[in-house]
Amino acid sequence: MELPVREEELQEIEELCSAATPGPWHVRTLNDDSAMNLVAVSTVPGAGAGERWPDFDHRDLVAATLVQHPRYVDVGDECWDENAAFVAMARDAVPRLVEEVRRLRALLADKDEGEGASV
């Protein structure tokens, strides 16, 4: 059984989130002669499936879960879209989850203090 997340681990997660490119992040499906079927995570929403360069700026891309030609980025289970959705969602969700863990810990600490005072 895993031990609870330590405060130091929450701090490390928070620092990683703070250092990363600001969100929100979006899933984009891009396509051109050099990067056929590119599934990416971007700082800007896409205009629709299959955007072709130069209609997208490579500087907006944070990550790719599929670069089919040449086959630079791929995954054996073919969950390119799902992985991109997870990465994009995590940008906002992870900082919120860290805050929620801390909020719940504070509530538990307050409850424990209240129970200790009435004994």
All heavy atoms as an XYZ file, in Angstrom:
920
protein
N       0.850     -1.192      0.000
C       0.000      0.000      0.000
C       0.886      1.243      0.000
O       1.829      1.344      0.767
C      -0.906     -0.025      1.223
C      -1.787      1.167      1.336
S      -2.903      0.962      2.742
C      -3.703      2.509      2.681
N       0.555      2.169     -0.877
C       1.291      3.432     -0.964
C       1.004      4.295      0.259
O      -0.112      4.355      0.745
C       0.857      4.206     -2.217
C       1.295      3.590     -3.510
C       2.670      4.043     -3.924
O       3.084      5.158     -3.574
O       3.340      3.252     -4.600
N       2.024      4.965      0.734
C       1.843      5.923      1.819
C       1.212      7.191      1.259
O       1.332      7.474      0.066
C       3.190      6.231      2.460
C       3.884      5.062      3.148
C       5.256      5.495      3.649
C       3.047      4.538      4.300
N       0.556      7.965      2.100
C      -0.022      9.232      1.615
C       1.049     10.127      0.996
O       2.224     10.043      1.342
C      -0.594      9.873      2.881
C      -0.761      8.757      3.856
C       0.313      7.742      3.524
N       0.620     10.990      0.125
C       1.540     11.936     -0.511
C       2.041     12.906      0.554
O       1.249     13.531      1.267
C       0.820     12.696     -1.650
C       1.740     13.737     -2.261
C       0.310     11.734     -2.702
N       3.343     13.006      0.657
C       3.955     13.921      1.629
C       3.846     15.361      1.117
O       3.756     15.606     -0.076
C       5.426     13.554      1.848
C       5.641     12.183      2.458
C       7.115     11.868      2.711
N       8.073     12.476      1.807
C       8.484     11.938      0.641
N       8.010     10.786      0.232
N       9.376     12.561     -0.113
N       3.928     16.293      2.019
C       3.874     17.715      1.659
C       5.022     18.067      0.722
O       4.849     18.858     -0.211
C       3.908     18.599      2.911
C       3.909     20.088      2.611
C       2.729     20.573      1.768
O       1.615     20.013      1.884
O       2.916     21.530      0.983
N       6.194     17.440      0.918
C       7.331     17.702      0.034
C       7.010     17.281     -1.403
O       7.425     17.939     -2.356
C       8.588     16.964      0.528
C       9.102     17.441      1.858
C       8.338     16.846      3.054
O       7.684     15.786      2.917
O       8.381     17.464      4.134
N       6.289     16.169     -1.550
C       5.900     15.720     -2.883
C       4.899     16.683     -3.513
O       4.991     16.987     -4.702
C       5.299     14.309     -2.821
C       6.306     13.240     -2.459
C       5.642     11.905     -2.245
O       4.857     11.770     -1.270
O       5.896     10.998     -3.061
N       3.962     17.172     -2.716
C       3.014     18.165     -3.225
C       3.755     19.420     -3.673
O       3.424     20.008     -4.704
C       1.965     18.523     -2.156
C       0.950     17.448     -1.821
C       0.059     17.917     -0.679
C       0.119     17.063     -3.036
N       4.773     19.818     -2.905
C       5.567     20.995     -3.262
C       6.297     20.772     -4.584
O       6.330     21.650     -5.444
C       6.568     21.326     -2.149
C       7.389     22.563     -2.405
C       6.555     23.828     -2.438
O       5.608     23.971     -1.681
N       6.889     24.742     -3.329
N       6.874     19.581     -4.778
C       7.556     19.256     -6.036
C       6.586     19.298     -7.212
O       6.907     19.851     -8.277
C       8.199     17.873     -5.956
C       9.405     17.796     -5.057
C       9.917     16.370     -4.901
O       9.605     15.505     -5.747
O      10.635     16.111     -3.911
N       5.403     18.736     -7.029
C       4.388     18.739     -8.087
C       3.997     20.173     -8.408
O       3.906     20.565     -9.576
C       3.155     17.910     -7.664
C       3.524     16.432     -7.560
C       1.999     18.122     -8.637
C       2.461     15.576     -6.870
N       3.790     20.968     -7.377
C       3.411     22.372     -7.560
C       4.504     23.144     -8.304
O       4.209     23.948     -9.200
C       3.144     22.991     -6.192
C       2.490     24.332     -6.218
C       2.097     24.771     -4.826
O       2.973     24.806     -3.926
O       0.916     25.085     -4.641
N       5.753     22.899     -7.968
C       6.866     23.570     -8.648
C       6.943     23.172    -10.121
O       7.199     24.023    -10.987
C       8.183     23.262     -7.936
C       8.305     23.961     -6.595
C       9.507     23.494     -5.783
O      10.336     22.713     -6.306
O       9.616     23.920     -4.612
N       6.743     21.892    -10.414
C       6.724     21.448    -11.812
C       5.602     22.129    -12.584
O       5.791     22.570    -13.721
C       6.569     19.929    -11.891
C       7.790     19.105    -11.517
C       7.416     17.631    -11.425
C       8.905     19.310    -12.532
N       4.440     22.214    -11.971
C       3.304     22.876    -12.626
C       3.592     24.349    -12.881
O       3.293     24.870    -13.957
C       2.041     22.729    -11.778
S       1.397     21.058    -11.676
N       4.189     25.010    -11.903
C       4.500     26.440    -12.042
C       5.537     26.697    -13.120
O       5.503     27.726    -13.791
C       4.991     27.005    -10.713
O       3.954     26.970     -9.766
N       6.468     25.756    -13.287
C       7.535     25.933    -14.267
C       7.089     25.623    -15.695
O       7.704     26.087    -16.650
C       8.727     25.047    -13.902
N       6.019     24.872    -15.840
C       5.547     24.467    -17.169
C       4.883     25.641    -17.895
O       4.486     26.633    -17.282
C       4.559     23.308    -17.050
N       4.762     25.500    -19.199
C       4.072     26.490    -20.016
C       2.660     26.698    -19.466
O       1.960     25.732    -19.184
C       3.997     25.998    -21.477
O       5.330     25.805    -21.958
C       3.264     26.994    -22.370
N       2.243     27.948    -19.312
C       0.905     28.212    -18.769
C      -0.201     27.577    -19.614
O      -0.054     27.397    -20.822
C       0.800     29.740    -18.799
C       2.212     30.229    -18.829
C       2.980     29.186    -19.584
N      -1.295     27.250    -18.960
C      -2.457     26.665    -19.634
C      -3.477     27.728    -19.934
O      -3.231     28.916    -19.708
N      -4.604     27.377    -20.460
C      -5.004     25.986    -20.696
C      -4.321     25.415    -21.932
O      -3.841     26.156    -22.794
C      -6.512     26.088    -20.906
C      -6.723     27.442    -21.484
C      -5.665     28.313    -20.834
N      -4.299     24.090    -21.975
C      -3.770     23.381    -23.128
C      -4.908     22.708    -23.872
O      -5.942     22.378    -23.280
C      -2.745     22.335    -22.698
C      -1.465     22.907    -22.157
C      -1.073     24.217    -22.142
C      -0.404     22.175    -21.542
N       0.172     24.348    -21.564
C       0.610     23.103    -21.186
C      -0.197     20.839    -21.268
C       1.788     22.720    -20.563
C       0.986     20.463    -20.643
C       1.963     21.390    -20.309
N      -4.725     22.527    -25.167
C      -5.771     21.983    -26.035
C      -5.192     20.873    -26.918
O      -4.017     20.918    -27.281
C      -6.323     23.085    -26.950
C      -6.700     24.328    -26.216
N      -7.932     24.508    -25.645
C      -5.996     25.457    -25.935
C      -7.969     25.690    -25.056
N      -6.804     26.282    -25.212
N      -6.049     19.945    -27.294
C      -5.649     18.907    -28.246
C      -5.851     19.447    -29.649
O      -6.884     20.056    -29.946
C      -6.486     17.627    -28.051
C      -6.127     16.585    -29.101
C      -6.288     17.071    -26.656
N      -4.856     19.213    -30.494
C      -4.950     19.649    -31.894
C      -4.537     18.507    -32.804
O      -3.578     17.798    -32.523
C      -4.057     20.859    -32.145
C      -4.522     22.016    -31.281
C      -4.007     23.354    -31.596
N      -3.983     23.790    -32.953
C      -3.149     24.739    -33.368
N      -2.289     25.293    -32.529
N      -3.167     25.136    -34.607
N      -5.260     18.351    -33.869
C      -4.909     17.387    -34.901
C      -4.423     18.180    -36.097
O      -5.176     18.932    -36.699
C      -6.125     16.517    -35.285
O      -6.615     15.889    -34.104
C      -5.740     15.459    -36.285
N      -3.146     18.016    -36.408
C      -2.510     18.791    -37.465
C      -2.058     17.841    -38.561
O      -1.911     16.644    -38.348
C      -1.327     19.568    -36.894
C      -1.673     20.416    -35.663
C      -0.422     20.910    -34.984
C      -2.576     21.567    -36.047
N      -1.812     18.397    -39.734
C      -1.444     17.543    -40.855
C      -0.717     18.391    -41.886
O      -1.162     19.468    -42.239
C      -2.709     16.951    -41.474
C      -2.420     15.749    -42.341
O      -1.276     15.359    -42.533
N      -3.461     15.164    -42.871
N       0.417     17.893    -42.338
C       1.079     18.509    -43.479
C       1.983     17.472    -44.136
O       2.031     16.324    -43.712
C       1.828     19.791    -43.105
C       3.035     19.570    -42.210
O       3.628     18.480    -42.246
O       3.407     20.502    -41.489
N       2.674     17.870    -45.145
C       3.502     16.921    -45.883
C       4.637     16.357    -45.041
O       5.084     15.238    -45.270
C       4.082     17.597    -47.135
C       2.998     17.988    -48.112
O       1.910     17.376    -48.063
O       3.229     18.902    -48.917
N       5.101     17.104    -44.044
C       6.214     16.639    -43.220
C       5.766     15.909    -41.965
O       6.462     15.042    -41.476
C       7.087     17.822    -42.811
O       7.642     18.419    -43.954
N       4.642     16.276    -41.406
C       4.179     15.681    -40.151
C       2.776     15.122    -40.319
O       1.840     15.538    -39.663
C       4.223     16.707    -39.039
N       2.641     14.183    -41.212
C       1.348     13.574    -41.493
C       0.723     13.049    -40.196
O       1.389     12.367    -39.420
C       1.552     12.429    -42.485
C       0.302     11.678    -42.846
S       0.646     10.425    -44.099
C       1.598      9.255    -43.182
N      -0.536     13.375    -39.969
C      -1.281     12.915    -38.797
C      -0.561     13.227    -37.490
O      -0.197     12.351    -36.730
C      -1.582     11.421    -38.890
C      -2.522     11.111    -40.016
O      -3.341     11.935    -40.401
N      -2.416      9.925    -40.569
N      -0.390     14.485    -37.245
C       0.257     14.951    -36.020
C      -0.819     15.225    -34.978
O      -1.709     16.054    -35.201
C       1.052     16.229    -36.317
C       1.607     17.018    -35.143
C       2.616     16.204    -34.370
C       2.252     18.308    -35.650
N      -0.784     14.509    -33.854
C      -1.673     14.774    -32.730
C      -0.831     15.484    -31.690
O       0.193     14.956    -31.250
C      -2.286     13.477    -32.161
C      -3.179     13.789    -30.966
C      -3.086     12.743    -33.236
N      -1.245     16.691    -31.312
C      -0.417     17.526    -30.453
C      -1.232     18.159    -29.336
O      -2.454     18.221    -29.392
C       0.245     18.613    -31.294
N      -0.504     18.653    -28.347
C      -1.068     19.453    -27.272
C      -0.550     20.866    -27.493
O       0.643     21.069    -27.706
C      -0.641     18.911    -25.892
C      -1.176     19.783    -24.782
C      -1.111     17.470    -25.726
N      -1.454     21.828    -27.459
C      -1.133     23.191    -27.852
C      -1.645     24.189    -26.824
O      -2.594     23.912    -26.086
C      -1.792     23.462    -29.207
O      -1.626     24.803    -29.596
N      -1.030     25.356    -26.818
C      -1.485     26.431    -25.934
C      -2.662     27.202    -26.519
O      -3.252     28.026    -25.841
C      -0.340     27.420    -25.646
O       0.141     27.936    -26.884
C       0.783     26.741    -24.882
N      -2.983     26.932    -27.774
C      -4.133     27.577    -28.407
C      -5.039     26.501    -29.006
O      -4.558     25.459    -29.448
C      -3.714     28.582    -29.511
C      -2.903     29.718    -28.918
C      -2.922     27.906    -30.597
N      -6.346     26.740    -29.003
C      -7.235     25.749    -29.610
C      -7.043     25.702    -31.118
O      -6.619     26.681    -31.733
C      -8.640     26.242    -29.242
C      -8.483     27.659    -28.836
C      -7.051     27.875    -28.431
N      -7.353     24.586    -31.692
C      -7.232     24.426    -33.135
C      -8.461     24.926    -33.861
O      -9.517     25.145    -33.271
N      -8.303     25.097    -35.153
C      -9.421     25.540    -35.995
C     -10.209     24.358    -36.538
O     -11.209     24.538    -37.190
C      -8.887     26.390    -37.148
N      -9.734     23.163    -36.283
C     -10.402     21.958    -36.773
C      -9.379     20.908    -37.145
O      -8.184     21.156    -37.163
N      -9.857     19.717    -37.426
C      -8.976     18.594    -37.735
C      -8.185     18.852    -39.012
O      -8.686     19.429    -39.970
C      -9.785     17.316    -37.869
N      -6.945     18.442    -38.987
C      -6.134     18.479    -40.192
C      -5.590     19.824    -40.592
O      -5.337     20.066    -41.767
N      -5.373     20.729    -39.641
C      -4.762     22.005    -39.990
C      -3.396     21.745    -40.609
O      -2.668     20.875    -40.177
C      -4.591     22.870    -38.739
C      -5.891     23.306    -38.120
C      -5.638     23.971    -36.781
O      -5.265     25.158    -36.765
O      -5.803     23.286    -35.768
N      -3.078     22.504    -41.613
C      -1.819     22.299    -42.326
C      -0.899     23.496    -42.101
O      -1.336     24.629    -42.061
C      -2.093     22.115    -43.818
C      -2.959     20.890    -44.108
C      -3.242     20.756    -45.589
N      -2.051     20.506    -46.371
C      -1.483     19.307    -46.514
N      -2.004     18.273    -45.927
N      -0.402     19.159    -47.254
N       0.401     23.192    -41.975
C       1.381     24.249    -41.865
C       1.411     25.000    -43.189
O       1.269     24.390    -44.226
C       2.762     23.636    -41.551
C       3.762     24.687    -41.228
C       3.988     25.241    -40.014
C       4.639     25.319    -42.150
N       4.961     26.189    -40.121
C       5.380     26.262    -41.433
C       4.858     25.202    -43.515
C       6.328     27.071    -42.023
C       5.810     26.007    -44.099
C       6.528     26.931    -43.349
N       1.464     26.314    -43.243
C       1.813     27.262    -42.186
C       0.608     27.823    -41.440
O       0.731     28.861    -40.800
C       2.535     28.362    -42.957
C       1.829     28.410    -44.270
C       1.454     26.967    -44.557
N      -0.531     27.148    -41.482
C      -1.716     27.639    -40.779
C      -1.676     27.368    -39.279
O      -2.622     27.683    -38.571
C      -2.984     27.029    -41.380
C      -3.201     27.486    -42.812
O      -2.747     28.598    -43.158
O      -3.814     26.736    -43.586
N      -0.603     26.763    -38.789
C      -0.402     26.638    -37.352
C       1.044     27.002    -37.037
O       1.922     26.870    -37.875
C      -0.758     25.237    -36.836
C       0.128     24.119    -37.333
C       1.300     23.784    -36.667
C      -0.238     23.375    -38.446
C       2.101     22.743    -37.115
C       0.559     22.330    -38.902
C       1.732     22.012    -38.229
N       1.241     27.506    -35.840
C       2.570     27.945    -35.408
C       3.169     26.870    -34.503
O       2.604     26.551    -33.458
C       2.446     29.262    -34.654
C       3.788     29.899    -34.326
O       4.831     29.194    -34.371
O       3.797     31.098    -33.997
N       4.305     26.337    -34.899
C       4.945     25.276    -34.120
C       5.277     25.725    -32.696
O       5.358     24.909    -31.783
C       6.225     24.790    -34.826
C       7.301     25.815    -34.885
N       7.318     26.808    -35.836
C       8.369     26.026    -34.085
C       8.379     27.574    -35.630
N       9.031     27.118    -34.581
N       5.408     27.010    -32.460
C       5.729     27.515    -31.123
C       4.558     27.395    -30.157
O       4.734     27.544    -28.952
C       6.212     28.961    -31.211
C       7.551     29.071    -31.953
C       7.905     30.477    -32.226
N       6.931     31.009    -33.191
C       7.065     32.139    -33.846
N       8.110     32.901    -33.616
N       6.150     32.537    -34.706
N       3.359     27.106    -30.682
C       2.188     26.900    -29.834
C       2.096     25.472    -29.315
O       1.290     25.177    -28.443
C       0.892     27.204    -30.610
C       0.781     28.658    -31.029
O       1.391     29.520    -30.366
O       0.086     28.927    -32.027
N       2.918     24.568    -29.864
C       2.820     23.157    -29.514
C       3.661     22.842    -28.285
O       4.837     23.188    -28.220
C       3.237     22.282    -30.684
C       2.459     22.519    -31.988
C       2.913     21.544    -33.055
C       0.963     22.433    -31.772
N       3.050     22.164    -27.328
C       3.703     21.800    -26.079
C       4.213     20.362    -26.138
O       5.272     20.046    -25.622
C       2.719     21.947    -24.896
C       3.329     21.472    -23.605
C       2.245     23.382    -24.783
N       3.441     19.489    -26.771
C       3.790     18.067    -26.832
C       3.102     17.440    -28.027
O       2.137     17.989    -28.569
C       3.358     17.364    -25.549
N       3.601     16.284    -28.414
C       2.972     15.519    -29.488
C       2.813     14.082    -29.022
O       3.693     13.537    -28.357
C       3.811     15.564    -30.759
N       1.690     13.476    -29.355
C       1.476     12.068    -29.027
C       1.502     11.199    -30.271
O       1.464      9.981    -30.171
C       0.159     11.858    -28.269
O      -0.922     12.330    -29.060
C       0.188     12.591    -26.931
N       1.564     11.840    -31.441
C       1.722     11.101    -32.690
C       2.364     12.013    -33.729
O       1.871     13.108    -33.985
C       0.371     10.599    -33.224
C       0.413      9.902    -34.589
C       1.202      8.598    -34.521
C      -0.995      9.645    -35.094
N       3.462     11.587    -34.278
C       4.048     12.185    -35.472
C       4.276     10.993    -36.392
O       5.215     10.230    -36.214
C       5.371     12.935    -35.193
C       5.951     13.475    -36.497
C       5.148     14.065    -34.196
N       3.379     10.851    -37.355
C       3.341      9.625    -38.128
C       4.368      9.568    -39.262
O       4.827      8.496    -39.626
C       1.932      9.424    -38.688
C       1.710      8.038    -39.221
C       0.251      7.803    -39.530
O      -0.549      8.736    -39.587
N      -0.107      6.568    -39.734
N       4.713     10.727    -39.827
C       5.669     10.700    -40.930
C       6.622     11.872    -40.819
O       6.181     13.009    -40.924
C       4.944     10.761    -42.275
C       5.903     10.738    -43.430
N       6.536      9.600    -43.848
C       6.358     11.730    -44.217
C       7.320      9.894    -44.867
N       7.228     11.178    -45.107
N       7.875     11.678    -40.598
C       8.443     10.368    -40.281
C       7.970      9.938    -38.903
O       7.599     10.764    -38.080
C       9.943     10.595    -40.315
C      10.123     12.065    -40.125
C       8.879     12.726    -40.624
N       7.992      8.655    -38.635
C       7.417      8.083    -37.414
C       8.329      8.388    -36.221
O       9.041      7.541    -35.721
C       7.228      6.585    -37.575
C       6.111      6.059    -36.712
C       5.665      4.702    -37.248
N       4.342      4.322    -36.857
C       3.213      4.753    -37.395
N       3.235      5.632    -38.357
N       2.049      4.327    -36.989
N       8.266      9.642    -35.760
C       9.072     10.086    -34.627
C       8.381      9.830    -33.292
O       9.034      9.543    -32.305
C       9.361     11.588    -34.713
C      10.379     11.962    -35.758
C      10.201     13.095    -36.520
C      11.516     11.202    -35.968
C      11.137     13.468    -37.474
C      12.454     11.559    -36.921
C      12.260     12.691    -37.670
O      13.177     13.054    -38.613
N       7.087     10.030    -33.242
C       6.342      9.893    -31.996
C       5.175      8.957    -32.260
O       4.375      9.185    -33.169
C       5.809     11.265    -31.510
C       5.025     11.112    -30.218
C       6.949     12.254    -31.343
N       5.099      7.910    -31.476
C       4.040      6.907    -31.660
C       3.925      6.136    -30.353
O       4.791      6.183    -29.505
C       4.407      5.966    -32.812
C       3.202      5.215    -33.354
O       2.121      5.270    -32.740
O       3.349      4.552    -34.391
N       2.855      5.419    -30.189
C       2.686      4.565    -29.021
C       1.998      3.290    -29.493
O       1.119      3.330    -30.362
C       1.903      5.283    -27.900
C       0.492      5.613    -28.291
C       1.941      4.501    -26.612
N       2.431      2.163    -28.961
C       1.972      0.865    -29.434
C       0.482      0.616    -29.283
O      -0.107     -0.097    -30.086
N      -0.148      1.206    -28.269
C      -1.577      0.938    -28.064
C      -2.484      1.862    -28.874
O      -3.702      1.781    -28.777
C      -1.941      1.007    -26.584
C      -1.731      2.384    -25.969
O      -1.408      3.350    -26.696
O      -1.894      2.503    -24.748
N      -1.905      2.768    -29.651
C      -2.634      3.684    -30.538
C      -3.586      4.623    -29.804
O      -4.583      5.073    -30.352
C      -3.376      2.903    -31.625
C      -2.437      2.086    -32.502
C      -3.126      1.343    -33.635
O      -4.374      1.379    -33.735
O      -2.394      0.728    -34.424
N      -3.243      4.965    -28.576
C      -4.074      5.890    -27.791
C      -3.582      7.330    -27.942
O      -3.517      8.085    -26.971
C      -4.057      5.478    -26.312
S      -4.957      3.975    -25.964
N      -3.270      7.748    -29.158
C      -2.722      9.092    -29.401
C      -3.675     10.174    -28.938
O      -3.269     11.088    -28.234
C      -2.412      9.291    -30.885
C      -1.716      8.147    -31.512
C      -0.413      7.755    -31.284
C      -2.249      7.217    -32.449
N      -0.123      6.644    -32.037
C      -1.231      6.292    -32.772
C      -3.480      7.072    -33.067
C      -1.414      5.245    -33.656
C      -3.670      6.023    -33.954
C      -2.636      5.127    -34.241
N      -4.930     10.090    -29.349
C      -5.910     11.114    -28.986
C      -6.161     11.116    -27.479
O      -6.240     12.174    -26.855
C      -7.230     10.889    -29.725
C      -7.092     11.028    -31.226
O      -6.152     11.703    -31.704
O      -7.932     10.437    -31.950
N      -6.296      9.927    -26.914
C      -6.553      9.807    -25.480
C      -5.379     10.342    -24.667
O      -5.568     11.029    -23.653
C      -6.824      8.348    -25.102
C      -8.091      7.780    -25.707
C      -7.930      7.239    -27.138
O      -6.843      7.419    -27.758
O      -8.889      6.640    -27.640
N      -4.152     10.048    -25.085
C      -2.969     10.541    -24.382
C      -2.878     12.058    -24.471
O      -2.554     12.736    -23.488
C      -1.701      9.887    -24.922
C      -1.641      8.405    -24.605
O      -2.338      7.908    -23.733
N      -0.812      7.691    -25.339
N      -3.165     12.603    -25.645
C      -3.148     14.053    -25.811
C      -4.208     14.707    -24.925
O      -3.943     15.733    -24.282
C      -3.359     14.429    -27.274
N      -5.397     14.114    -24.862
C      -6.460     14.650    -24.013
C      -6.042     14.620    -22.541
O      -6.292     15.567    -21.789
C      -7.752     13.871    -24.223
N      -5.377     13.540    -22.133
C      -4.912     13.433    -20.752
C      -3.871     14.503    -20.434
O      -3.955     15.177    -19.403
C      -4.341     12.036    -20.485
C      -3.768     11.906    -19.109
C      -4.589     11.699    -18.020
C      -2.400     12.016    -18.901
C      -4.064     11.605    -16.736
C      -1.865     11.920    -17.628
C      -2.702     11.711    -16.536
N      -2.895     14.682    -21.299
C      -1.842     15.679    -21.065
C      -2.456     17.075    -20.993
O      -2.135     17.870    -20.092
C      -0.756     15.604    -22.165
C       0.204     16.779    -22.066
C      -0.010     14.281    -22.082
N      -3.354     17.391    -21.911
C      -3.985     18.712    -21.923
C      -4.806     18.934    -20.653
O      -4.736     20.003    -20.034
C      -4.858     18.870    -23.168
N      -5.563     17.931    -20.236
C      -6.390     18.038    -19.039
C      -5.523     18.176    -17.793
O      -5.833     18.943    -16.877
C      -7.287     16.802    -18.927
C      -8.094     16.662    -17.647
S      -7.259     15.870    -16.238
C      -6.660     14.358    -16.917
N      -4.399     17.452    -17.743
C      -3.551     17.451    -16.557
C      -2.982     18.831    -16.248
O      -2.737     19.159    -15.083
C      -2.414     16.440    -16.727
N      -2.802     19.665    -17.279
C      -2.225     21.007    -17.061
C      -3.046     21.808    -16.071
O      -2.504     22.541    -15.242
C      -2.096     21.765    -18.391
C      -1.512     23.163    -18.224
C      -0.086     23.054    -17.690
N       0.495     24.296    -17.303
C       0.590     24.714    -16.035
N       0.085     24.018    -15.054
N       1.191     25.849    -15.759
N      -4.352     21.701    -16.140
C      -5.214     22.422    -15.203
C      -5.601     21.565    -14.000
O      -5.760     22.066    -12.891
C      -6.481     22.899    -15.910
C      -6.203     24.021    -16.904
O      -5.261     24.803    -16.677
O      -6.916     24.100    -17.916
N      -5.756     20.262    -14.214
C      -6.241     19.387    -13.147
C      -5.212     19.160    -12.049
O      -5.569     19.146    -10.859
C      -6.679     18.045    -13.733
N      -3.951     18.989    -12.385
C      -2.945     18.671    -11.366
C      -2.807     19.798    -10.339
O      -2.850     19.536     -9.124
C      -1.599     18.277    -12.008
C      -0.511     18.154    -10.955
C      -1.748     16.973    -12.784
N      -2.679     21.062    -10.752
C      -2.621     22.119     -9.727
C      -3.888     22.170     -8.860
O      -3.801     22.398     -7.648
C      -2.460     23.408    -10.544
C      -1.879     22.973    -11.836
C      -2.446     21.608    -12.094
N      -5.032     21.926     -9.471
C      -6.289     21.924     -8.701
C      -6.313     20.774     -7.702
O      -6.804     20.925     -6.581
C      -7.485     21.844     -9.640
C      -7.671     23.131    -10.458
C      -8.873     23.064    -11.389
N     -10.079     22.942    -10.579
C     -11.135     22.208    -10.940
N     -11.133     21.540    -12.073
N     -12.194     22.144    -10.169
N      -5.809     19.611     -8.098
C      -5.772     18.467     -7.191
C      -4.826     18.715     -6.024
O      -5.132     18.332     -4.884
C      -5.379     17.200     -7.949
C      -6.441     16.680     -8.921
C      -5.861     15.567     -9.789
C      -7.666     16.196     -8.170
N      -3.699     19.350     -6.270
C      -2.776     19.700     -5.185
C      -3.487     20.623     -4.193
O      -3.428     20.423     -2.970
C      -1.480     20.341     -5.728
C      -0.655     20.965     -4.603
C      -0.654     19.313     -6.492
N      -4.175     21.630     -4.705
C      -4.928     22.545     -3.838
C      -5.988     21.799     -3.037
O      -6.187     22.069     -1.849
C      -5.600     23.635     -4.671
C      -4.665     24.666     -5.229
C      -5.393     25.694     -6.091
O      -6.613     25.885     -5.907
O      -4.744     26.305     -6.951
N      -6.679     20.864     -3.679
C      -7.737     20.108     -3.002
C      -7.171     19.218     -1.897
O      -7.749     19.118     -0.813
C      -8.526     19.272     -4.009
C      -9.672     18.487     -3.416
C     -10.803     19.333     -2.835
O     -10.765     20.579     -2.928
O     -11.737     18.734     -2.269
N      -6.034     18.574     -2.144
C      -5.397     17.757     -1.102
C      -5.076     18.636      0.099
O      -5.359     18.266      1.254
C      -4.129     17.059     -1.646
C      -3.303     16.461     -0.514
C      -4.500     15.979     -2.655
N      -4.522     19.778     -0.152
C      -4.169     20.685      0.954
C      -5.420     21.192      1.680
O      -5.433     21.310      2.914
C      -3.335     21.841      0.441
C      -1.921     21.403      0.086
C      -1.057     22.564     -0.297
N       0.323     22.149     -0.471
C       1.102     22.598     -1.429
N       0.656     23.487     -2.292
N       2.339     22.171     -1.518
N      -6.470     21.497      0.939
C      -7.725     21.960      1.556
C      -8.299     20.877      2.461
O      -8.690     21.143      3.604
C      -8.731     22.349      0.473
C     -10.025     22.963      1.019
C     -11.047     23.174     -0.092
N     -11.650     21.935     -0.522
C     -12.642     21.302      0.126
N     -13.123     21.801      1.254
N     -13.144     20.169     -0.342
N      -8.328     19.641      1.961
C      -8.883     18.540      2.751
C      -8.023     18.247      3.977
O      -8.549     17.954      5.060
C      -9.031     17.295      1.880
C     -10.091     17.405      0.778
C     -10.035     16.201     -0.149
C     -11.476     17.585      1.362
N      -6.714     18.351      3.826
C      -5.832     18.151      4.978
C      -6.071     19.223      6.039
O      -6.061     18.940      7.241
C      -4.373     18.159      4.540
C      -3.970     16.875      3.851
C      -2.526     16.882      3.470
N      -2.168     15.606      2.882
C      -1.004     15.331      2.337
N      -0.048     16.243      2.323
N      -0.755     14.145      1.823
N      -6.283     20.453      5.600
C      -6.556     21.537      6.552
C      -7.876     21.290      7.280
O      -7.971     21.510      8.499
C      -6.579     22.883      5.827
N      -8.881     20.813      6.577
C     -10.165     20.489      7.212
C      -9.991     19.387      8.252
O     -10.552     19.466      9.350
C     -11.193     20.060      6.168
C     -11.785     21.147      5.285
C     -12.688     20.537      4.213
C     -12.579     22.138      6.133
N      -9.236     18.355      7.897
C      -8.996     17.264      8.845
C      -8.217     17.753     10.063
O      -8.515     17.370     11.196
C      -8.242     16.123      8.169
C      -9.045     15.280      7.181
C      -8.129     14.309      6.434
C     -10.164     14.532      7.891
N      -7.232     18.610      9.830
C      -6.457     19.148     10.944
C      -7.337     19.994     11.854
O      -7.253     19.889     13.082
C      -5.280     19.967     10.418
N      -8.219     20.809     11.269
C      -9.140     21.621     12.062
C     -10.077     20.740     12.872
O     -10.345     21.014     14.039
C      -9.950     22.562     11.163
C      -9.121     23.695     10.587
O      -7.983     23.905     11.063
O      -9.602     24.349      9.642
N     -10.562     19.675     12.251
C     -11.472     18.742     12.928
C     -10.752     18.074     14.094
O     -11.295     17.974     15.190
C     -11.983     17.688     11.944
C     -12.925     16.698     12.543
C     -13.389     15.685     11.523
C     -14.305     14.694     12.173
N     -13.896     13.336     12.079
N      -9.514     17.619     13.850
C      -8.745     16.979     14.904
C      -8.476     17.941     16.059
O      -8.557     17.558     17.236
C      -7.416     16.441     14.364
C      -7.617     15.227     13.449
O      -8.714     14.627     13.469
O      -6.661     14.889     12.714
N      -8.160     19.195     15.750
C      -7.942     20.195     16.796
C      -9.204     20.447     17.582
O      -9.169     20.578     18.806
C      -7.431     21.501     16.187
C      -6.004     21.442     15.715
C      -5.561     22.749     15.048
O      -6.249     23.779     15.207
O      -4.521     22.728     14.373
N     -10.347     20.509     16.896
C     -11.628     20.732     17.558
C     -11.991     19.590     18.479
O     -12.512     19.799     19.580
N     -11.737     18.378     18.050
C     -12.029     17.212     18.886
C     -11.081     17.141     20.078
O     -11.470     16.749     21.174
C     -11.936     15.921     18.062
C     -13.059     15.762     17.085
C     -12.916     14.529     16.190
O     -11.921     13.785     16.314
O     -13.789     14.327     15.348
N      -9.838     17.548     19.864
C      -8.863     17.542     20.958
C      -9.194     18.572     22.013
O      -8.968     18.348     23.207
N      -9.775     19.686     21.627
C     -10.102     20.761     22.572
C     -11.292     20.395     23.448
O     -11.402     20.853     24.576
C     -10.391     22.059     21.806
N     -12.196     19.546     22.947
C     -13.398     19.211     23.726
C     -13.177     18.038     24.659
O     -14.065     17.675     25.414
C     -14.559     18.898     22.756
O     -14.258     17.749     21.982
N     -12.015     17.419     24.630
C     -11.763     16.263     25.507
C     -11.289     16.705     26.858
O     -10.697     17.638     27.135
C     -10.722     15.299     24.855
C     -10.349     14.191     25.815
C     -11.255     14.770     23.573
